[in-house]
Amino acid sequence: MLRNTLWNLLGEGLPMAAALLSIPWLISAVGMERFGALTLIWALLGYLGVLDLGLGRSLVQVVADRIGHAEGTEPANGSSANEAGIAGPAIALMGGIGVLTGGAVALGAGLLADRFQLETGTSPGEIQASLLVAAAIVPIALVSAGLRGVLEAHQRFRPISLVRMTVGVLNYLSPLFVLPFSQSLVPVIAAIAVGRFIGLVGYGVLAVGQVPDLLRPGRWGRPSLRGLFTMSAWMMLNNLVGPAMLYADRFILLSLVPAAMVAFYTTPFELLSRLMVIPGALSLALFPLASSLFRRDPPALGRILDAGGHLTLAVFLAMQAATIVGGETALELWLGPAFAANSASVLSILMLGIFFNATAYVPNTLIQSVGRVDVTARLQLAELPVYLGVLWLLAERYGAVGAAMAWSLRTAVDCGLLLVLLPRVAPGTGAVALTIGLRALLAGAAGLAGLLVGGPVGAVLSLTGLLAVGLGVAGRLLRTRSWEKLAAPLRKGRPVRLIDGTAADRT
């Protein structure tokens, strides 16, 4: 689990480093106007990725479930056909969706180019040609997501991360290789498309090596696809409602306060939200593992929650303490004393929300891993109107601080409800969920008490509470060493693929 998480973090971190290095060169070479158009095309490609109807994530769960259910009961070729029967049609459908979506972008390229030109001043013809190239990337991206889902189900995170790193780095660095020959956006987007195609080939070779029957359409479709499409529908709803709650605060705040004040909220939010890559990487590693184990060894979900939940608590207790000690100073050094004076309290409040949001990742992942995506989707649907109402009231009265209060309150409630709902769909997780919930509650109470008291006394009060909770979390991790037990159900007295396809003998 830890190794897979580190590979996932590396797969995210190296492209971010490439972006930091390449963006100044890109701006200098193509100019701010063309770079603005490039960022909009990047954003467009990102948003169109949601149109996979949730099939990518659902494919991980369904294939991992079949791997776990078939372990030791079917010969290898039967298992491959079973997986291909699900994965093949799903990937083909994702490719079809990509072609239709890319075709829509190509047909609307002229209208989009006019809109982009209004914003950036770049030639509409250049933008239109760039969009035509970008349209070809859409089916490549969706098929790649399907192939990656098959590999994630088999927990092949090392090769996945190597391909992701390659694609991510090429996404930012490949344009630099064409700039000596042309400053037009068309070859820049074409270079990005080549990088995406290389990723598609990489994922394809790995996935076919894992499931050879993916290349035999005659063996597709034998298992029922109903469960996959039902889950993907709920996953799609998650993908739509989640971002709505994530970005609603900016639009509501912008309608209530001057635009300059919104920056005091969005800047610390964007800074802190980058920390979510940590629980995201952990959840990415846990999802297929839990999906594979929950039928054969239900108690394993308790061990996964114990290990993943307490690891997350340990990391974000340290993050919360660091924010209390040096958050305002960091803002002051980064953006100046005036900005820090207006945004320090927002940063502290949002850090509480980030703490609860991170803690919620593992229970959310476990609920989805047992196929109950409908639970998380219904929960988000129920939360949305209440959150929007509270957000409006608090933002109207307290501005950026009120918006931070509303968002953090929602994440705390969401975390608590997920920990309550988890034992209902995954029996045997109740005791661990209660322990994690109480520790998160105590840490949140310590942070809130420090905010209410304020000043050095409040900081000492918060740090004392966080230290007390942290000692309990550290003791739990060192005492149980539960992460070492996660792979135990997979060991059946023979070599099996535990991490990245490498063999591990029973110990």
Buried (B, 14 or more C-beta within 10 A) or exposed (E): BBBBBBBBBBBBBBBEEBBEEBBEBBBEBBBEBBBBBBEBBBEBBEEBBEBBBBBBBBBBBBBBBBBBBBBEEBEEEEBBBBBBBBBBBBBBBBBEBBBEBBEBBBEBBBEBBEEBBEEBEBBBEBBBBBBBBBBBBBBBBBBBBBBBBBBBBBBBBBBBBBBBBBBBBBBBBBBBEBBEEEEBBBBBBBBBBBBBBBBBEBBBEBBBEBBBBBEEEEBBBEBEBEBBBBBBBBBBBBBEBBEEBEEBBBEBBBEBBEEEBBBBBBBBBEBBBEBBBBBBBBBBBBBBBBBBBBEBBBBBBBBBBBBBBBBBBBBBBEBBBEBBEEBBEBBBEEBEEEBBEBBBBBBBBBBBBBBBBBBBBBBBBBBBBBBBBBBBBBBBEEBBEEBBEBBBEBBBEBBBBBBBBBBBBBBBBBBBBBBBBBBEBBEBBBEBBEBBBEBBBBBBEBBBBBBEBEEEEBBEBBBEBBEEBBEBBBEBBEEBEBBEBBBEBBBEEEEBBBBBBEEEEEE
